[in-house]
Amino acid sequence: GNGDLGPDDVSSKFDYPVEVSNGLADGSTDGKKIRISNRENKAQMVACYFHELAHILMDHAKDRGNNLSRQVRELEAEATSYLVCCCLGIDNQGAKFYISGWNGSEEKIDKSALKILGTAEKILRKVKPEWFDRTHEAAC
């Protein structure tokens, strides 16, 4: 099943190679490659890759100087990763707690929601293109 998806399987579908290292807090990206920490739990590594990928696709590096707080950027990336993992059947329970710590205004969440859904769709279109083939039933 999809639980067997590793970071290499996922990164091969994107232009951002994965670099696995030991002792890294969790993940980081310079916008060209994605670094994630080595864990026994492959699902966590994949979720972390999606989180960093979301930062890139949402252009968060540019937002740093703008009005988007770190909290909003992290929420957007984590919620995107959570959605993608849910659709792929990858266990990403930690994200729920991460996201529930969020206490922004509804207006901000509304603004983020469309961004999150759009980015999750972009990722899923690359990982599971067959789901978006019109002959296919909706997967999630």
Secondary structure, 3 states (H helix, E strand, C coil): CHHHCCHHHHHCCCCCCEEEECCCCCEEECCCCEEEECCCCHHHHHHHHHHHHHHHHCCHHHHCCCCCCHHHHHHHHHHHHHHHHHHHCCCCCHHHHHHHCCCCCHHHHHHHHHHHHHHHHHHHHHHCHHHHCCCCCCCC
